[in-house]
């Protein structure tokens, strides 16, 4: 078995691994980069005019024969495995040949579909198979067993990849301190020992400073913040971070507040409602309301997608209603909602809870948003925990799997992996290694 990490040996984001064995090939993840070679934030808009081939030459797309739409005559890859629905793991899928089987979780596919509708993505999944935790699937000469993991993205998987008597474990992104810690513990019980290679994420190794409290501890902090707020409590977070949305929902419920979400967030929760016991706009969750914000709703009307709004009409709340008693609401917000927030009266002196990676604070849209918040004399409070594994959690995976070879991935600090095992193999992007 031979593998190539096309991106991720010395950076977080843009994950992509190609694996070959006995005439078969599979690819794990095809992510959008998060940073440029110099370390500054990656913006795909800077490369929007390039063709697919041009993106390969610029090393935005990994160079893989038979994998892209313009290389349909080449020997195609036997399968693409997508670990979860974060853009840095699937965001370049739009260039992939649609006759290549894609293996992904049901929740992952639903979130990608929602992102196509709301965020302007063009990653329409073609030929695909829905995977389930612990149930092996075959692609060419490979047997791949997915394991559901605890991560800030809903429906995230690690992959045990077997072929020719060799076993490679790709950890994907994971943690142990979220609301799904039980699935991580089940993974530790079920994953085999003595794997030939462990591709282990290390997002928190080295310089990335993020709090690593449990989601339950985060919920308690949110409750205390809501109780100390004199007006509305605004929540700035990713609508795909289901664990965090649950934390805000529970905090609102326990403090007697109504939980207000936008149409995009409502659609994300609604799309996943039959996959887990997730709060969503419905009679069963009576404290959830949906605000129809201008930017999203204007776009949906323009594109004729009325149903994505209409299905929440029974749970709609207006900006005028919120203005009547702002302190009664905990409201999810986006940086695109300045028009709407400017039309809600009485938010002055309220609270904004920032609940995302601090790196996003450098975005221009974020700077404008926070300037608006400060002018309203709102207190800004940072309450967040990482979606990635702490050092002690990484050690548990290494101790259980006892890898003959530990390969750092999804990290800026591969040299730190020597703290986990003496069997570390540091590689470079694009270098093929034999397992």
C-alpha positions as a LaTeX table, in Angstrom:
\begin{tabular}{lrrr}
\hline
Residue & $x$ (\AA) & $y$ (\AA) & $z$ (\AA) \\
\hline
Unk1 & 0.00 & 0.00 & 0.00 \\
Unk2 & 1.27 & 3.47 & $-0.90$ \\
Unk3 & $-0.13$ & 6.79 & 0.25 \\
Unk4 & 0.37 & 10.44 & $-0.59$ \\
Unk5 & $-0.75$ & 13.32 & 1.60 \\
Unk6 & $-1.36$ & 15.98 & $-1.01$ \\
Unk7 & $-2.05$ & 18.66 & 1.57 \\
Unk8 & $-1.97$ & 18.69 & 5.37 \\
Unk9 & 1.48 & 17.56 & 6.46 \\
Unk10 & 2.38 & 21.08 & 7.61 \\
Unk11 & $-0.93$ & 22.94 & 7.67 \\
Unk12 & $-4.50$ & 22.81 & 8.89 \\
Unk13 & $-7.08$ & 22.67 & 6.10 \\
Unk14 & $-7.25$ & 21.54 & 2.51 \\
Unk15 & $-7.03$ & 17.91 & 3.58 \\
Unk16 & $-6.48$ & 15.36 & 0.83 \\
Unk17 & $-4.92$ & 11.88 & 0.93 \\
Unk18 & $-4.48$ & 9.50 & $-2.02$ \\
Unk19 & $-3.98$ & 5.78 & $-1.32$ \\
Unk20 & $-2.97$ & 3.05 & $-3.80$ \\
Unk21 & $-2.98$ & $-0.72$ & $-3.45$ \\
Unk22 & $-3.02$ & $-3.64$ & $-5.89$ \\
Unk23 & $-4.14$ & $-1.54$ & $-8.85$ \\
Unk24 & $-6.82$ & 0.38 & $-6.95$ \\
Unk25 & $-6.89$ & 4.01 & $-5.80$ \\
Unk26 & $-9.03$ & 5.90 & $-3.31$ \\
Unk27 & $-8.95$ & 9.50 & $-2.11$ \\
Unk28 & $-9.87$ & 10.67 & 1.39 \\
Unk29 & $-11.20$ & 14.25 & 1.51 \\
Unk30 & $-10.80$ & 16.99 & $-1.07$ \\
Unk31 & $-10.73$ & 20.10 & 1.07 \\
Unk32 & $-10.42$ & 23.82 & 0.47 \\
Unk33 & $-7.19$ & 25.32 & 1.85 \\
Unk34 & $-7.51$ & 27.60 & 4.87 \\
Unk35 & $-4.16$ & 29.36 & 4.50 \\
Unk36 & $-1.73$ & 30.38 & 1.78 \\
Unk37 & 1.89 & 29.15 & 1.80 \\
Unk38 & 2.90 & 32.34 & 3.65 \\
Unk39 & 0.35 & 31.75 & 6.38 \\
Unk40 & $-2.24$ & 34.40 & 5.50 \\
Unk41 & $-5.90$ & 33.43 & 5.10 \\
Unk42 & $-6.80$ & 31.68 & 1.83 \\
Unk43 & $-9.52$ & 33.32 & $-0.26$ \\
Unk44 & $-10.74$ & 31.24 & $-3.20$ \\
Unk45 & $-12.14$ & 34.36 & $-4.88$ \\
Unk46 & $-8.57$ & 35.29 & $-5.79$ \\
Unk47 & $-8.44$ & 32.20 & $-8.05$ \\
Unk48 & $-12.00$ & 32.27 & $-9.37$ \\
Unk49 & $-10.94$ & 33.05 & $-12.93$ \\
Unk50 & $-8.66$ & 30.02 & $-13.22$ \\
Unk51 & $-9.67$ & 26.81 & $-14.99$ \\
Unk52 & $-9.44$ & 23.49 & $-13.19$ \\
Unk53 & $-6.14$ & 22.78 & $-14.87$ \\
Unk54 & $-4.95$ & 26.23 & $-13.79$ \\
Unk55 & $-5.86$ & 25.45 & $-10.20$ \\
Unk56 & $-3.75$ & 22.28 & $-10.40$ \\
Unk57 & $-0.79$ & 24.30 & $-11.71$ \\
Unk58 & $-1.24$ & 26.76 & $-8.83$ \\
Unk59 & $-1.33$ & 23.76 & $-6.45$ \\
Unk60 & $-4.78$ & 24.71 & $-5.20$ \\
Unk61 & $-6.10$ & 21.39 & $-6.53$ \\
Unk62 & $-3.95$ & 18.33 & $-5.78$ \\
Unk63 & $-2.41$ & 16.79 & $-8.90$ \\
Unk64 & $-4.17$ & 13.41 & $-9.26$ \\
Unk65 & $-4.71$ & 11.64 & $-12.57$ \\
Unk66 & $-8.21$ & 10.41 & $-13.41$ \\
Unk67 & $-9.83$ & 12.38 & $-10.59$ \\
Unk68 & $-11.20$ & 15.54 & $-12.19$ \\
Unk69 & $-13.92$ & 16.29 & $-14.74$ \\
Unk70 & $-11.44$ & 17.32 & $-17.47$ \\
Unk71 & $-9.58$ & 14.00 & $-17.11$ \\
Unk72 & $-12.51$ & 11.72 & $-17.84$ \\
Unk73 & $-10.48$ & 9.47 & $-20.11$ \\
Unk74 & $-7.93$ & 8.63 & $-17.44$ \\
Unk75 & $-8.07$ & 5.62 & $-15.16$ \\
Unk76 & $-10.52$ & 6.88 & $-12.56$ \\
Unk77 & $-10.19$ & 6.71 & $-8.81$ \\
Unk78 & $-12.21$ & 3.87 & $-7.24$ \\
Unk79 & $-13.76$ & 6.03 & $-4.54$ \\
Unk80 & $-13.72$ & 9.36 & $-2.71$ \\
Unk81 & $-14.35$ & 9.28 & 1.04 \\
Unk82 & $-15.51$ & 12.53 & 2.67 \\
Unk83 & $-14.97$ & 12.57 & 6.43 \\
Unk84 & $-17.30$ & 15.47 & 7.29 \\
Unk85 & $-19.00$ & 18.64 & 6.07 \\
Unk86 & $-16.37$ & 21.29 & 6.80 \\
Unk87 & $-15.16$ & 23.05 & 3.66 \\
Unk88 & $-11.53$ & 22.29 & 4.43 \\
Unk89 & $-12.43$ & 18.61 & 3.91 \\
Unk90 & $-14.86$ & 18.71 & 0.95 \\
Unk91 & $-14.81$ & 22.24 & $-0.49$ \\
Unk92 & $-13.12$ & 21.38 & $-3.83$ \\
Unk93 & $-15.51$ & 18.55 & $-4.67$ \\
Unk94 & $-17.09$ & 20.53 & $-7.53$ \\
Unk95 & $-14.08$ & 19.66 & $-9.73$ \\
Unk96 & $-14.25$ & 15.90 & $-9.10$ \\
Unk97 & $-15.52$ & 13.48 & $-11.77$ \\
Unk98 & $-19.13$ & 12.70 & $-10.96$ \\
Unk99 & $-18.72$ & 9.07 & $-12.03$ \\
Unk100 & $-16.33$ & 8.50 & $-9.10$ \\
Unk101 & $-18.29$ & 6.93 & $-6.24$ \\
Unk102 & $-18.44$ & 9.23 & $-3.22$ \\
Unk103 & $-18.76$ & 7.71 & 0.26 \\
Unk104 & $-20.12$ & 9.96 & 3.01 \\
Unk105 & $-22.54$ & 10.07 & 5.93 \\
Unk106 & $-26.20$ & 10.95 & 5.50 \\
Unk107 & $-25.88$ & 14.01 & 7.73 \\
Unk108 & $-22.78$ & 15.13 & 5.85 \\
Unk109 & $-24.59$ & 14.96 & 2.52 \\
Unk110 & $-27.60$ & 16.86 & 3.84 \\
Unk111 & $-25.44$ & 19.69 & 5.18 \\
Unk112 & $-23.51$ & 19.89 & 1.89 \\
Unk113 & $-26.84$ & 20.09 & 0.04 \\
Unk114 & $-28.00$ & 22.91 & 2.34 \\
Unk115 & $-24.73$ & 24.76 & 1.79 \\
Unk116 & $-25.25$ & 24.53 & $-1.97$ \\
Unk117 & $-28.63$ & 26.22 & $-1.53$ \\
Unk118 & $-27.66$ & 28.94 & 0.93 \\
Unk119 & $-23.95$ & 29.60 & 0.68 \\
Unk120 & $-23.46$ & 29.54 & $-3.07$ \\
Unk121 & $-21.43$ & 26.33 & $-3.02$ \\
Unk122 & $-21.33$ & 24.18 & $-6.14$ \\
Unk123 & $-20.50$ & 20.84 & $-4.56$ \\
Unk124 & $-23.41$ & 18.78 & $-5.84$ \\
Unk125 & $-22.67$ & 15.21 & $-4.83$ \\
Unk126 & $-22.88$ & 12.80 & $-7.75$ \\
Unk127 & $-22.73$ & 9.01 & $-7.56$ \\
Unk128 & $-22.63$ & 8.22 & $-3.84$ \\
Unk129 & $-23.03$ & 5.65 & $-1.09$ \\
Unk130 & $-24.20$ & 6.55 & 2.41 \\
Unk131 & $-21.88$ & 5.14 & 5.07 \\
Unk132 & $-22.73$ & 4.01 & 8.59 \\
Unk133 & $-20.46$ & 3.73 & 11.57 \\
Unk134 & $-18.87$ & 0.30 & 11.95 \\
Unk135 & $-20.21$ & $-0.98$ & 8.62 \\
Unk136 & $-17.41$ & $-1.70$ & 6.08 \\
Unk137 & $-17.74$ & $-0.68$ & 2.43 \\
Unk138 & $-15.63$ & $-1.69$ & $-0.55$ \\
Unk139 & $-14.00$ & 0.48 & $-3.20$ \\
Unk140 & $-11.80$ & $-1.36$ & $-5.65$ \\
Unk141 & $-9.45$ & $-3.55$ & $-3.63$ \\
Unk142 & $-10.01$ & $-1.53$ & $-0.47$ \\
Unk143 & $-12.20$ & $-2.30$ & 2.52 \\
Unk144 & $-13.01$ & 0.87 & 4.44 \\
Unk145 & $-14.69$ & 0.92 & 7.84 \\
Unk146 & $-16.06$ & 4.30 & 8.99 \\
Unk147 & $-16.20$ & 5.22 & 12.68 \\
Unk148 & $-18.46$ & 8.01 & 13.89 \\
Unk149 & $-16.43$ & 10.59 & 15.85 \\
Unk150 & $-17.09$ & 13.45 & 18.24 \\
Unk151 & $-16.38$ & 16.71 & 16.38 \\
Unk152 & $-17.86$ & 20.18 & 15.98 \\
Unk153 & $-19.18$ & 19.05 & 12.58 \\
Unk154 & $-22.23$ & 16.80 & 12.71 \\
Unk155 & $-21.73$ & 13.26 & 11.34 \\
Unk156 & $-17.91$ & 13.16 & 11.27 \\
Unk157 & $-15.96$ & 9.96 & 10.58 \\
Unk158 & $-12.58$ & 8.34 & 10.93 \\
Unk159 & $-11.70$ & 5.65 & 8.36 \\
Unk160 & $-9.95$ & 2.32 & 8.80 \\
Unk161 & $-8.56$ & 1.49 & 5.36 \\
Unk162 & $-7.49$ & $-2.09$ & 4.60 \\
Unk163 & $-5.92$ & $-3.69$ & 1.53 \\
Unk164 & $-3.22$ & $-6.26$ & 0.81 \\
Unk165 & $-2.88$ & $-7.16$ & 4.47 \\
Unk166 & $-2.16$ & $-3.55$ & 5.49 \\
Unk167 & $-4.23$ & $-1.29$ & 7.75 \\
Unk168 & $-4.19$ & 2.51 & 7.68 \\
Unk169 & $-6.29$ & 4.58 & 10.08 \\
Unk170 & $-7.25$ & 8.12 & 9.05 \\
Unk171 & $-8.48$ & 9.92 & 12.15 \\
Unk172 & $-10.29$ & 12.77 & 10.46 \\
Unk173 & $-11.10$ & 15.69 & 12.78 \\
Unk174 & $-12.25$ & 14.66 & 16.25 \\
Unk175 & $-12.33$ & 15.43 & 19.95 \\
Unk176 & $-13.49$ & 13.90 & 23.23 \\
Unk177 & $-15.00$ & 16.92 & 25.01 \\
Unk178 & $-18.13$ & 17.49 & 22.88 \\
Unk179 & $-21.66$ & 16.18 & 23.28 \\
Unk180 & $-20.79$ & 12.95 & 21.47 \\
Unk181 & $-17.91$ & 11.77 & 23.65 \\
Unk182 & $-19.58$ & 8.35 & 23.89 \\
Unk183 & $-18.99$ & 7.68 & 20.20 \\
Unk184 & $-15.29$ & 8.44 & 20.65 \\
Unk185 & $-15.12$ & 5.93 & 23.49 \\
Unk186 & $-16.91$ & 3.36 & 21.32 \\
Unk187 & $-14.36$ & 4.04 & 18.59 \\
Unk188 & $-11.55$ & 3.27 & 21.05 \\
Unk189 & $-13.21$ & $-0.03$ & 21.95 \\
Unk190 & $-13.76$ & $-1.10$ & 18.34 \\
Unk191 & $-10.72$ & 0.13 & 16.42 \\
Unk192 & $-8.00$ & $-2.54$ & 16.02 \\
Unk193 & $-4.55$ & $-2.50$ & 17.57 \\
Unk194 & $-1.32$ & $-2.63$ & 15.61 \\
Unk195 & $-2.33$ & $-0.58$ & 12.58 \\
Unk196 & 0.44 & $-0.14$ & 10.05 \\
Unk197 & $-0.02$ & 3.61 & 9.85 \\
Unk198 & $-2.05$ & 6.17 & 11.78 \\
Unk199 & $-2.75$ & 9.49 & 10.05 \\
Unk200 & $-3.55$ & 11.58 & 13.12 \\
Unk201 & $-4.90$ & 15.11 & 13.14 \\
Unk202 & $-3.03$ & 17.58 & 15.36 \\
Unk203 & $-4.89$ & 20.87 & 15.06 \\
Unk204 & $-4.20$ & 21.80 & 18.69 \\
Unk205 & $-0.57$ & 20.71 & 18.67 \\
Unk206 & 1.70 & 23.73 & 19.01 \\
Unk207 & 0.54 & 27.30 & 18.68 \\
Unk208 & $-3.21$ & 27.17 & 18.09 \\
Unk209 & $-4.72$ & 28.48 & 21.32 \\
Unk210 & $-8.34$ & 27.53 & 21.89 \\
Unk211 & $-10.17$ & 26.71 & 25.07 \\
Unk212 & $-10.87$ & 23.03 & 25.50 \\
Unk213 & $-13.75$ & 22.96 & 27.94 \\
Unk214 & $-16.56$ & 20.44 & 27.57 \\
Unk215 & $-19.71$ & 21.46 & 25.77 \\
Unk216 & $-21.59$ & 21.16 & 29.06 \\
Unk217 & $-19.18$ & 23.68 & 30.63 \\
Unk218 & $-19.76$ & 25.98 & 27.68 \\
Unk219 & $-23.51$ & 25.71 & 28.22 \\
Unk220 & $-23.13$ & 26.78 & 31.87 \\
Unk221 & $-21.09$ & 29.83 & 30.83 \\
Unk222 & $-23.77$ & 30.79 & 28.31 \\
Unk223 & $-26.47$ & 30.49 & 30.98 \\
Unk224 & $-24.52$ & 32.77 & 33.34 \\
Unk225 & $-23.98$ & 35.31 & 30.55 \\
Unk226 & $-27.67$ & 35.38 & 29.59 \\
Unk227 & $-28.69$ & 35.90 & 33.22 \\
Unk228 & $-26.27$ & 38.82 & 33.56 \\
Unk229 & $-27.39$ & 40.54 & 30.35 \\
Unk230 & $-29.59$ & 43.62 & 30.59 \\
Unk231 & $-31.02$ & 43.26 & 27.09 \\
Unk232 & $-30.93$ & 40.87 & 24.15 \\
Unk233 & $-28.25$ & 38.17 & 23.97 \\
Unk234 & $-26.85$ & 37.74 & 20.45 \\
Unk235 & $-24.94$ & 34.56 & 19.54 \\
Unk236 & $-22.37$ & 34.59 & 16.75 \\
Unk237 & $-21.53$ & 31.02 & 15.77 \\
Unk238 & $-21.46$ & 28.56 & 12.88 \\
Unk239 & $-24.89$ & 27.17 & 12.03 \\
Unk240 & $-23.19$ & 23.85 & 11.27 \\
Unk241 & $-21.89$ & 23.54 & 14.84 \\
Unk242 & $-24.86$ & 21.54 & 16.05 \\
Unk243 & $-23.38$ & 20.88 & 19.50 \\
Unk244 & $-23.04$ & 24.63 & 20.07 \\
Unk245 & $-26.54$ & 25.37 & 18.79 \\
Unk246 & $-27.84$ & 22.80 & 21.26 \\
Unk247 & $-25.88$ & 24.54 & 24.03 \\
Unk248 & $-27.46$ & 27.90 & 23.17 \\
Unk249 & $-30.91$ & 26.33 & 22.84 \\
Unk250 & $-30.64$ & 24.66 & 26.26 \\
Unk251 & $-29.30$ & 27.83 & 27.82 \\
Unk252 & $-32.23$ & 29.82 & 26.46 \\
Unk253 & $-34.67$ & 27.19 & 27.69 \\
Unk254 & $-33.16$ & 27.12 & 31.19 \\
Unk255 & $-33.23$ & 30.93 & 31.46 \\
Unk256 & $-36.81$ & 31.24 & 30.21 \\
Unk257 & $-35.88$ & 32.96 & 26.95 \\
Unk258 & $-37.06$ & 32.41 & 23.39 \\
Unk259 & $-34.37$ & 31.06 & 21.04 \\
Unk260 & $-34.39$ & 32.93 & 17.72 \\
Unk261 & $-32.64$ & 31.53 & 14.65 \\
Unk262 & $-32.40$ & 32.67 & 11.03 \\
Unk263 & $-33.81$ & 30.81 & 8.02 \\
Unk264 & $-30.46$ & 29.22 & 7.11 \\
Unk265 & $-29.96$ & 27.84 & 10.63 \\
Unk266 & $-33.57$ & 26.66 & 10.67 \\
Unk267 & $-33.03$ & 24.71 & 7.45 \\
Unk268 & $-29.84$ & 23.12 & 8.78 \\
Unk269 & $-31.62$ & 21.90 & 11.92 \\
Unk270 & $-34.72$ & 20.84 & 10.00 \\
Unk271 & $-32.66$ & 18.79 & 7.54 \\
Unk272 & $-31.07$ & 16.78 & 10.38 \\
Unk273 & $-34.09$ & 16.39 & 12.66 \\
Unk274 & $-34.70$ & 12.70 & 11.89 \\
Unk275 & $-31.06$ & 11.71 & 12.32 \\
Unk276 & $-30.75$ & 12.74 & 15.97 \\
Unk277 & $-32.78$ & 14.38 & 18.72 \\
Unk278 & $-31.93$ & 17.89 & 17.57 \\
Unk279 & $-34.03$ & 20.94 & 18.50 \\
Unk280 & $-35.69$ & 22.45 & 15.44 \\
Unk281 & $-38.64$ & 24.74 & 14.63 \\
Unk282 & $-41.67$ & 22.63 & 15.49 \\
Unk283 & $-44.47$ & 22.24 & 18.02 \\
Unk284 & $-42.20$ & 19.96 & 20.03 \\
Unk285 & $-39.73$ & 22.80 & 20.62 \\
Unk286 & $-42.02$ & 25.63 & 21.57 \\
Unk287 & $-39.33$ & 28.18 & 22.51 \\
Unk288 & $-37.76$ & 28.30 & 19.01 \\
Unk289 & $-38.66$ & 31.13 & 16.63 \\
Unk290 & $-37.39$ & 31.94 & 13.13 \\
Unk291 & $-36.52$ & 35.48 & 12.00 \\
Unk292 & $-36.66$ & 36.12 & 8.27 \\
Unk293 & $-33.54$ & 38.15 & 7.50 \\
Unk294 & $-33.21$ & 40.38 & 4.44 \\
Unk295 & $-30.07$ & 39.06 & 2.72 \\
Unk296 & $-31.03$ & 35.38 & 2.85 \\
Unk297 & $-34.71$ & 35.89 & 2.11 \\
Unk298 & $-34.14$ & 38.26 & $-0.81$ \\
Unk299 & $-31.85$ & 35.67 & $-2.35$ \\
Unk300 & $-34.34$ & 32.83 & $-1.84$ \\
Unk301 & $-37.14$ & 34.90 & $-3.41$ \\
Unk302 & $-34.92$ & 35.80 & $-6.37$ \\
Unk303 & $-34.11$ & 32.12 & $-6.94$ \\
Unk304 & $-37.72$ & 30.98 & $-6.46$ \\
Unk305 & $-36.95$ & 28.91 & $-3.37$ \\
Unk306 & $-39.95$ & 30.11 & $-1.38$ \\
Unk307 & $-40.50$ & 26.76 & 0.31 \\
Unk308 & $-37.25$ & 27.11 & 2.25 \\
Unk309 & $-38.90$ & 30.05 & 4.05 \\
Unk310 & $-42.58$ & 29.12 & 3.87 \\
Unk311 & $-42.18$ & 25.91 & 5.88 \\
Unk312 & $-41.28$ & 28.00 & 8.94 \\
Unk313 & $-44.14$ & 30.50 & 8.70 \\
Unk314 & $-45.85$ & 29.13 & 11.83 \\
Unk315 & $-42.72$ & 29.87 & 13.86 \\
Unk316 & $-41.87$ & 33.27 & 12.38 \\
Unk317 & $-41.03$ & 36.19 & 14.63 \\
Unk318 & $-40.70$ & 39.73 & 13.36 \\
Unk319 & $-38.10$ & 42.33 & 14.21 \\
Unk320 & $-40.94$ & 44.47 & 15.61 \\
Unk321 & $-41.89$ & 41.69 & 18.04 \\
Unk322 & $-38.29$ & 41.33 & 19.19 \\
Unk323 & $-38.10$ & 45.12 & 19.66 \\
Unk324 & $-41.05$ & 44.94 & 22.05 \\
Unk325 & $-38.99$ & 43.12 & 24.70 \\
Unk326 & $-35.40$ & 42.44 & 23.55 \\
Unk327 & $-34.34$ & 40.97 & 26.89 \\
Unk328 & $-36.67$ & 38.05 & 26.27 \\
Unk329 & $-34.58$ & 36.67 & 23.39 \\
Unk330 & $-31.40$ & 34.73 & 22.72 \\
Unk331 & $-30.76$ & 35.24 & 19.01 \\
Unk332 & $-28.37$ & 33.58 & 16.58 \\
Unk333 & $-26.78$ & 36.19 & 14.30 \\
Unk334 & $-24.57$ & 36.33 & 11.21 \\
Unk335 & $-22.26$ & 39.10 & 9.98 \\
Unk336 & $-24.69$ & 39.51 & 7.03 \\
Unk337 & $-27.49$ & 40.61 & 9.39 \\
Unk338 & $-26.50$ & 44.24 & 10.02 \\
Unk339 & $-29.54$ & 45.53 & 8.11 \\
Unk340 & $-31.85$ & 43.43 & 10.28 \\
Unk341 & $-30.14$ & 44.25 & 13.58 \\
Unk342 & $-30.29$ & 47.97 & 12.79 \\
Unk343 & $-34.09$ & 47.62 & 12.72 \\
Unk344 & $-34.41$ & 45.97 & 16.11 \\
Unk345 & $-34.94$ & 48.59 & 18.81 \\
Unk346 & $-33.53$ & 48.32 & 22.29 \\
Unk347 & $-30.48$ & 46.15 & 21.65 \\
Unk348 & $-28.21$ & 48.83 & 23.09 \\
Unk349 & $-26.42$ & 47.58 & 26.17 \\
Unk350 & $-27.08$ & 43.95 & 25.31 \\
Unk351 & $-24.54$ & 41.15 & 24.95 \\
Unk352 & $-22.85$ & 39.45 & 22.01 \\
Unk353 & $-21.44$ & 35.97 & 22.66 \\
Unk354 & $-18.71$ & 35.22 & 20.13 \\
Unk355 & $-18.52$ & 31.43 & 19.82 \\
Unk356 & $-16.14$ & 30.62 & 16.97 \\
Unk357 & $-12.42$ & 30.31 & 16.25 \\
Unk358 & $-10.68$ & 33.60 & 17.04 \\
Unk359 & $-9.02$ & 33.58 & 13.60 \\
Unk360 & $-12.29$ & 34.68 & 11.98 \\
Unk361 & $-12.04$ & 37.99 & 13.84 \\
Unk362 & $-9.63$ & 39.15 & 11.12 \\
Unk363 & $-12.25$ & 38.89 & 8.36 \\
Unk364 & $-13.40$ & 42.23 & 6.94 \\
Unk365 & $-17.07$ & 41.33 & 7.35 \\
Unk366 & $-16.39$ & 40.48 & 10.99 \\
Unk367 & $-14.65$ & 43.80 & 11.58 \\
Unk368 & $-17.67$ & 45.71 & 10.23 \\
Unk369 & $-20.03$ & 43.61 & 12.31 \\
Unk370 & $-18.10$ & 44.13 & 15.55 \\
Unk371 & $-17.87$ & 47.86 & 14.88 \\
Unk372 & $-21.68$ & 47.91 & 14.67 \\
Unk373 & $-21.93$ & 45.99 & 17.96 \\
Unk374 & $-19.53$ & 48.32 & 19.76 \\
Unk375 & $-21.47$ & 51.39 & 18.60 \\
Unk376 & $-24.52$ & 49.86 & 20.30 \\
Unk377 & $-22.44$ & 49.61 & 23.49 \\
Unk378 & $-22.96$ & 45.87 & 23.63 \\
Unk379 & $-20.60$ & 43.75 & 25.70 \\
Unk380 & $-18.66$ & 41.17 & 23.65 \\
Unk381 & $-17.93$ & 37.91 & 25.47 \\
Unk382 & $-15.87$ & 35.03 & 24.06 \\
Unk383 & $-17.29$ & 31.60 & 24.91 \\
Unk384 & $-15.97$ & 28.78 & 22.78 \\
Unk385 & $-14.33$ & 25.37 & 22.87 \\
Unk386 & $-12.35$ & 23.66 & 20.13 \\
Unk387 & $-13.72$ & 21.04 & 17.79 \\
Unk388 & $-10.37$ & 19.27 & 17.93 \\
Unk389 & $-8.66$ & 16.79 & 20.21 \\
Unk390 & $-6.62$ & 17.70 & 23.27 \\
Unk391 & $-3.20$ & 16.14 & 23.78 \\
Unk392 & $-4.53$ & 13.56 & 26.25 \\
Unk393 & $-7.17$ & 12.47 & 23.73 \\
Unk394 & $-4.58$ & 12.09 & 20.97 \\
Unk395 & $-2.54$ & 9.91 & 23.32 \\
Unk396 & $-5.52$ & 7.62 & 23.88 \\
Unk397 & $-5.80$ & 6.97 & 20.14 \\
Unk398 & $-2.08$ & 6.25 & 19.81 \\
Unk399 & $-2.07$ & 3.97 & 22.88 \\
Unk400 & $-5.04$ & 1.97 & 21.59 \\
Unk401 & $-4.05$ & 1.61 & 17.94 \\
Unk402 & $-0.30$ & 1.09 & 18.63 \\
Unk403 & 0.67 & 2.27 & 15.13 \\
Unk404 & 3.84 & 1.00 & 13.51 \\
Unk405 & 4.00 & 4.42 & 11.89 \\
Unk406 & 2.45 & 7.66 & 13.20 \\
Unk407 & 2.03 & 10.27 & 10.44 \\
Unk408 & 1.11 & 13.86 & 11.39 \\
Unk409 & $-1.68$ & 15.49 & 9.38 \\
Unk410 & $-3.92$ & 18.56 & 9.71 \\
Unk411 & $-1.28$ & 20.36 & 11.79 \\
Unk412 & 1.16 & 23.25 & 11.66 \\
Unk413 & 3.46 & 21.53 & 14.14 \\
Unk414 & 4.31 & 17.97 & 13.01 \\
Unk415 & 7.48 & 18.03 & 15.11 \\
Unk416 & 5.36 & 17.96 & 18.27 \\
Unk417 & 4.11 & 14.45 & 17.46 \\
Unk418 & 7.24 & 12.94 & 19.00 \\
Unk419 & 5.46 & 13.58 & 22.31 \\
Unk420 & 2.94 & 10.94 & 21.30 \\
Unk421 & 5.08 & 8.13 & 19.90 \\
Unk422 & 8.68 & 7.21 & 18.97 \\
Unk423 & 7.37 & 5.90 & 15.63 \\
Unk424 & 6.65 & 9.28 & 14.02 \\
Unk425 & 7.21 & 9.66 & 10.28 \\
Unk426 & 7.19 & 13.29 & 9.19 \\
Unk427 & 6.50 & 13.61 & 5.49 \\
Unk428 & 5.97 & 16.43 & 3.03 \\
Unk429 & 2.98 & 17.23 & 0.83 \\
Unk430 & 3.02 & 15.27 & $-2.42$ \\
Unk431 & 5.55 & 12.68 & $-1.25$ \\
Unk432 & 4.44 & 9.08 & $-1.88$ \\
Unk433 & 5.36 & 6.69 & 0.94 \\
Unk434 & 5.12 & 2.92 & 1.17 \\
Unk435 & 3.23 & 1.40 & 4.07 \\
\hline
\end{tabular}
